[in-house]
Amino acid sequence: MKIALQFLLATGLAIHAAAASASCSPIPGADQIWSRPSVHWVFIGELHGSNETPAAFRDLVCDAIAQGKHVTVALERPASEQAALDNILTAKDLSAAQELLLQLPRWKEGMDGLASEAMLRLLVSLRELHRLHPDLKVVAFDAPYTGSAPGARDEALGHALLSLRPAKPNDLVLILTGNLHAMQASKRGYDLAAMYLPPKEILSLLVTDRGGESWSESTTDGCGRQKGGVPDKDPNRPYGIFLDPGLARYGKVDGILSLGVPLTSSAPAAGEPSPIPACRTKFLSAHQAVPKNE
């Protein structure tokens, strides 16, 4: 169903900075990252469309700053959104800045979990951190790419991240991206984004959970609330960072960020496009009902 942008802003689904001012909670085990001076890029590889991972990522950014790190946040957003993201951080009128952001194509039409309410909350919480720490930078690193060769997008993502080094040589770059892009060995026959960075300077974590559901899009299931996440090998593992490659359910990574809870889905921040896209029609047909309060 279509949610009017004005209603979204009025009802507070686009969270105001005042709500983002609460102190963050350090993630258990994060000190293992901060104590590694050679690490320059930290990948948090998620399943898009949950409430829990963007919230945990915000805590990771906050904790890094509290440990005296100079931080650049890199988000899997189109590079064309950079001006709008900067505006979220600095504009006097946050509501107007949010409205402009949500009118951009990948927010207005996004159904894959990357343009969720939780991602919007993350951006607004980063605004508050930026107010307290003006050197915090937020970068959209989903750079344009040409050609249709397998791996072209991952190559562009990797080079976009690598290009951040000259501008902020001493920053710790915290990257929130899809879990495939964070892996350090190919799973599809081509180099993934993390593989374009110096291997001794990166750390990749696979986000794990206890099941639940996310808002996601797939070629087989359409798009919408879908069950399942990336279940932890240990269903009782608590919240925290665990640096052991063997804990990951799949992919070459350095360890996991265990959420310790089931995922809950986060719907598109701008509401559903009208007309309803084909992936959503397919999902609704398969589930035989329109979920409420979307």
C-alpha positions in Angstrom: 0.0 0.0 0.0 1.1 3.6 -0.6 2.2 5.6 2.4 2.1 9.4 1.8 5.5 10.9 2.5 3.8 13.7 4.5 2.1 11.2 6.8 5.4 9.3 7.2 7.2 12.4 8.4 4.3 13.5 10.6 3.9 10.2 12.4 7.6 10.0 13.3 8.7 7.0 11.3 11.5 9.3 10.1 13.1 9.7 13.5 14.1 13.2 14.7 17.5 13.9 16.0 16.2 14.3 19.6 15.3 10.6 19.5 18.8 9.7 18.4 20.6 11.5 21.3 20.4 8.5 23.7 23.8 7.1 24.5 24.9 4.1 22.6 25.7 0.6 24.0 29.2 -0.8 23.3 29.1 -4.1 21.5 30.8 -6.8 23.5 34.0 -7.9 21.8 34.4 -4.7 19.8 37.6 -4.0 21.6 39.2 -6.7 19.5 38.8 -4.4 16.5 40.0 -1.2 18.2 43.1 -2.9 19.4 44.3 -3.7 15.9 46.2 -0.7 14.6 46.7 -2.3 11.1 42.9 -2.5 10.4 41.7 0.4 8.3 38.5 -1.0 6.8 35.8 -3.0 8.8 33.1 -4.7 6.8 29.8 -5.5 8.5 28.1 -7.9 6.1 24.3 -7.9 6.6 21.1 -9.3 5.2 19.3 -6.1 4.2 15.9 -5.2 5.6 16.1 -5.7 9.4 15.8 -3.3 12.3 18.5 -5.0 14.3 21.7 -4.6 12.1 21.5 -0.9 11.4 21.0 -0.3 15.2 24.0 -2.5 16.0 26.0 -0.7 13.4 25.2 2.6 14.9 26.5 1.4 18.3 29.7 0.2 16.6 30.2 3.7 15.1 29.5 5.3 18.4 31.9 2.9 20.3 34.7 3.6 17.8 34.4 7.3 18.3 34.3 6.8 22.1 37.6 4.9 21.7 39.2 7.9 20.1 38.9 6.7 16.5 38.4 9.1 13.6 35.6 7.4 11.7 34.3 7.4 8.1 31.0 5.5 7.7 30.6 3.9 4.3 27.1 2.9 3.3 25.9 0.8 0.4 24.0 3.8 -1.1 24.3 5.2 -4.6 27.0 7.8 -4.9 24.5 10.1 -6.5 22.9 10.5 -3.0 26.0 12.0 -1.4 24.7 15.5 -1.3 21.4 14.4 0.3 23.3 12.3 2.9 25.5 15.4 3.7 22.3 17.4 4.0 20.9 14.9 6.6 24.0 15.4 8.7 24.1 19.2 8.5 20.8 20.8 7.5 19.0 23.0 10.0 15.7 21.6 8.9 15.9 17.8 9.4 12.3 17.2 8.2 13.0 19.0 4.9 16.3 17.1 4.5 14.5 13.8 5.0 11.8 14.6 2.6 14.4 15.4 -0.1 16.2 12.2 0.6 13.1 10.0 0.4 12.2 11.5 -3.0 15.4 10.1 -4.6 14.9 7.1 -6.8 16.5 4.4 -4.7 14.4 5.5 -1.7 11.2 6.2 -3.5 11.3 2.9 -5.4 13.6 0.7 -3.2 12.1 -2.6 -2.2 15.2 -4.6 -1.3 15.7 -3.5 2.3 18.4 -1.0 1.6 16.0 1.9 1.9 14.2 0.8 5.0 12.9 2.8 8.0 15.8 1.3 10.0 18.3 2.7 7.5 16.7 6.1 7.8 16.9 5.9 11.6 20.6 5.1 11.2 21.2 8.2 9.1 19.4 10.4 11.6 21.4 8.9 14.5 24.6 9.6 12.6 23.5 13.2 12.4 23.5 13.4 16.1 26.9 11.8 16.3 28.1 14.3 13.7 26.8 17.2 15.8 29.0 16.0 18.7 31.9 14.8 16.5 32.1 17.0 13.4 34.9 15.0 11.8 32.6 12.0 11.3 32.0 11.5 7.6 29.3 9.5 5.9 30.0 8.2 2.4 27.8 6.6 -0.2 30.1 4.1 -1.9 27.8 2.4 -4.4 29.6 3.9 -7.4 28.3 3.8 -11.0 29.8 1.0 -13.1 29.7 0.1 -16.8 29.3 -3.2 -18.5 27.3 -6.3 -17.5 30.2 -8.6 -16.8 29.8 -10.6 -13.6 31.6 -8.8 -10.8 31.5 -5.3 -12.3 29.5 -3.9 -9.5 31.7 -5.4 -6.8 34.8 -4.1 -8.6 33.2 -0.6 -8.6 32.4 -0.9 -4.9 35.9 -2.0 -4.0 37.5 0.8 -5.9 35.1 3.3 -4.4 36.2 2.2 -0.9 39.8 2.2 -1.8 39.5 5.8 -3.1 38.6 7.0 0.5 42.2 6.4 1.6 43.9 9.5 0.3 41.2 11.9 1.7 41.1 10.3 5.2 44.4 8.3 5.5 44.1 7.9 9.3 40.3 7.2 9.5 38.8 3.9 10.4 36.3 3.1 7.7 33.2 1.3 9.0 31.3 -0.3 6.2 27.7 -1.5 6.2 27.0 -3.6 3.2 25.4 -6.8 1.9 27.1 -9.8 3.3 28.4 -11.1 0.0 30.3 -7.9 -0.7 32.1 -8.3 2.6 33.6 -11.7 1.9 37.3 -12.2 1.2 37.1 -15.0 -1.2 34.9 -15.4 -4.3 31.6 -17.3 -4.0 30.4 -16.6 -7.5 33.5 -16.8 -9.6 34.6 -13.2 -9.4 36.3 -10.9 -6.9 34.0 -9.4 -4.3 34.3 -5.8 -3.0 36.4 -6.6 0.0 38.9 -8.4 -2.2 40.0 -5.1 -3.8 41.4 -3.7 -0.5 44.7 -4.6 1.1 44.0 -7.9 2.9 46.1 -7.0 5.9 44.1 -3.8 6.5 40.6 -5.2 6.4 38.4 -7.1 8.9 35.1 -8.7 7.7 32.2 -9.8 10.0 29.2 -11.8 8.9 26.1 -10.7 10.8 24.2 -13.6 12.4 20.9 -13.9 14.1 18.3 -16.2 15.6 16.0 -16.4 12.6 13.0 -14.0 12.4 12.2 -12.0 9.3 13.6 -9.2 7.1 12.2 -7.1 4.3 14.1 -8.3 1.3 13.9 -8.9 -2.4 14.9 -12.0 -4.3 14.4 -13.4 -7.8 12.5 -16.4 -6.4 10.3 -14.9 -3.6 9.5 -11.4 -4.8 9.9 -8.7 -2.1 8.3 -8.0 1.3 8.5 -9.5 4.8 10.4 -12.8 4.4 11.3 -15.4 7.0 14.8 -16.3 7.8 18.1 -14.5 8.2 21.6 -15.9 8.7 21.1 -18.1 11.7 24.1 -18.4 14.0 25.7 -21.9 14.3 25.1 -21.6 18.0 21.4 -20.6 18.6 22.3 -19.5 22.1 25.2 -17.2 21.2 24.9 -13.8 22.9 25.1 -10.4 21.3 28.7 -9.5 20.4 31.7 -9.7 18.1 33.5 -13.0 17.8 36.7 -13.1 15.8 36.8 -16.7 14.6 36.4 -17.5 10.9 35.0 -20.9 11.7 31.9 -19.4 13.3 30.6 -18.0 10.0 27.9 -20.1 8.4 29.4 -19.4 4.9 32.0 -17.2 3.2 35.5 -16.2 4.1 35.4 -13.6 6.8 37.2 -12.9 10.1 34.4 -13.6 12.4 30.8 -12.8 13.2 28.7 -10.0 14.7 26.1 -12.0 16.5 22.8 -10.1 17.1 21.7 -12.7 19.6 18.0 -12.1 18.8 15.6 -12.9 15.9 15.4 -10.3 13.1 12.4 -8.1 12.7 11.6 -6.6 9.3 11.9 -3.0 8.5 9.7 -1.8 5.6 10.6 0.8 3.0 11.0 4.3 4.6 9.2 6.1 1.7 6.3 3.6 1.6 5.6 1.3 -1.3 5.7 2.7 -4.8 2.5 3.1 -6.7 1.8 1.1 -8.8 3.0 -1.8 -6.7 6.2 -3.2 -8.4 6.3 -6.7 -9.9 8.4 -8.2 -7.1 5.8 -7.0 -4.5 2.9 -8.3 -6.6 4.6 -11.7 -6.7 5.1 -11.7 -2.9 1.5 -10.8 -2.2 0.2 -13.4 -4.6 2.3 -16.1 -2.9 1.3 -15.0 0.6 -2.4 -14.5 -0.4 -2.8 -11.4 1.8 -1.5 -7.8 2.2 0.4 -7.5 5.5 -1.0 -4.8 7.7 0.8 -1.6 8.8 3.3 -1.5 5.9 
